[in-house]
Amino acid sequence: VPMGVLSCMKYLMFVFNVLVFAGGTCLAGVGVWVAADPAGFQDIVAAKPVLTAGAYLLLAVGIALSLLGFLGCCGALRRSRPLLLV
């Protein structure tokens, strides 16, 4: 395999993981926003328990994606197979 292909793959993996990290951070931010100020979202979701559970679910998924994206970025830059497999 030519070295240029491996270098391109490294940067593509890094960019993809940055996008996953950014998406996870945005989801966590929306989860915190909904959990802190549910009044703006009560018009969309009628049931308050669903809104509360949804906020915490968004927060948990956002944190998990952010962590996976960060570990993926570190794995892509260091070419660490275990970090990329996580």
Backbone torsions as a table, in degrees:
resi	resn	phi	psi	omega
1	VAL	NA	127.3	179.8
2	PRO	-64.0	150.2	-177.2
3	MET	-64.7	-32.3	179.5
4	GLY	-64.0	-35.6	178.7
5	VAL	-66.7	-42.8	179.3
6	LEU	-65.3	-38.0	178.2
7	SER	-66.4	-41.2	177.7
8	CYS	-63.6	-42.8	177.8
9	MET	-61.5	-39.4	179.2
10	LYS	-60.0	-47.1	-178.2
11	TYR	-72.3	-34.3	175.5
12	LEU	-65.2	-41.2	176.6
13	MET	-63.3	-39.8	179.2
14	PHE	-63.8	-46.6	-179.1
15	VAL	-63.7	-43.2	178.3
16	PHE	-60.5	-43.4	-179.7
17	ASN	-70.3	-30.4	173.8
18	VAL	-64.9	-39.9	177.5
19	LEU	-65.2	-39.8	176.4
20	VAL	-63.9	-42.8	178.2
21	PHE	-61.7	-44.4	-179.7
22	ALA	-65.5	-41.4	177.0
23	GLY	-63.5	-41.3	177.7
24	GLY	-65.3	-38.8	177.7
25	THR	-65.2	-40.5	177.6
26	CYS	-64.9	-42.8	177.5
27	LEU	-62.1	-42.2	178.1
28	ALA	-64.5	-39.1	178.0
29	GLY	-63.2	-43.0	177.4
30	VAL	-65.5	-38.4	177.5
31	GLY	-62.4	-41.9	177.6
32	VAL	-66.5	-40.3	-179.9
33	TRP	-62.9	-45.3	179.8
34	VAL	-67.6	-38.4	-179.7
35	ALA	-69.6	-34.9	-177.7
36	ALA	-81.0	-35.9	-176.1
37	ASP	-135.6	77.5	-176.8
38	PRO	-76.5	-6.2	-175.0
39	ALA	-62.7	-37.0	-179.2
40	GLY	-70.9	-21.5	-176.9
41	PHE	-102.6	-2.7	-179.0
42	GLN	-70.5	-22.4	176.6
43	ASP	-70.6	-34.2	-178.6
44	ILE	-76.5	-46.0	-178.5
45	VAL	-111.0	119.9	-174.3
46	ALA	-73.8	-37.3	-174.6
47	ALA	-89.9	125.8	-179.3
48	LYS	-66.2	-40.1	177.9
49	PRO	-60.9	-34.7	178.3
50	VAL	-66.9	-39.5	179.6
51	LEU	-65.1	-43.6	179.6
52	THR	-65.1	-45.5	179.1
53	ALA	-64.6	-39.3	178.6
54	GLY	-64.4	-37.6	179.2
55	ALA	-64.8	-44.9	-180.0
56	TYR	-70.2	-32.0	176.1
57	LEU	-66.9	-44.3	176.2
58	LEU	-60.4	-41.5	179.7
59	LEU	-63.4	-45.4	-179.2
60	ALA	-66.0	-44.4	179.9
61	VAL	-66.3	-39.2	178.5
62	GLY	-63.4	-42.9	178.6
63	ILE	-66.1	-40.9	179.3
64	ALA	-63.9	-43.9	179.0
65	LEU	-66.6	-38.2	178.0
66	SER	-62.9	-43.3	179.4
67	LEU	-64.3	-44.4	179.1
68	LEU	-65.1	-39.5	177.9
69	GLY	-65.0	-40.5	178.6
70	PHE	-65.3	-45.4	178.2
71	LEU	-64.2	-36.6	177.1
72	GLY	-65.3	-39.7	177.1
73	CYS	-63.2	-44.9	178.6
74	CYS	-63.2	-41.6	179.3
75	GLY	-65.7	-37.8	179.8
76	ALA	-69.0	-40.9	-179.1
77	LEU	-70.1	-37.8	-178.3
78	ARG	-90.1	-5.2	-174.6
79	ARG	55.9	44.6	-178.6
80	SER	-96.9	113.6	-179.2
81	ARG	-63.3	-43.4	178.8
82	PRO	-60.5	-39.0	178.1
83	LEU	-67.1	-36.2	178.3
84	LEU	-72.6	-30.2	178.8
85	LEU	-74.0	-24.0	177.7
86	VAL	-64.2	NA	NA
